Amino acid sequence: MSLTCPKCHGEMRQYERSGVVIDQCGECRGIFLDRGELEKLFEAEANWSAQQAPPAPQPIQHAPQPGGYQPPPPPPAPHQPGYGAVPPPPPPQHGYPAPAPAYGHSQQHYGYHGHYRRKKRKSFLDDMFG
């Protein structure tokens, strides 16, 4: 018995990948799942992600000093702007209006903000459907 695509009424073909039964339309390339198959996908994705996750780094433990004295932790560093940040303008001189910002030195930044984007890690679903 042949299945019919609910979207375009084309002929569907059925195949199994990683234990999940998938119905795919040969015309519109739509993918449809039978009852319970979505739950299988979620479970397989969770298992795959758990295997791919790197172990969390352990904090460095220093040996306690003799006598039980523990030095206090260092105070947090004050916030400093990162590399490439625009320095604040100097305060205006008394009696003069504040100068207008020069071309290209506005406070708004578009695009690059000093942070690189990490490459997105592929997922179990990329492996299955990719």
Secondary structure, DSSP 8 states (H G I E B T S, - for coil): ---B-TTT--BEEEEEETTEEEEEETTT--EEE-TTHHHHHHHHHHHHHHHHS------------GGG--------------TT---------TTS------TT--S---S--S---------HHHHHH-
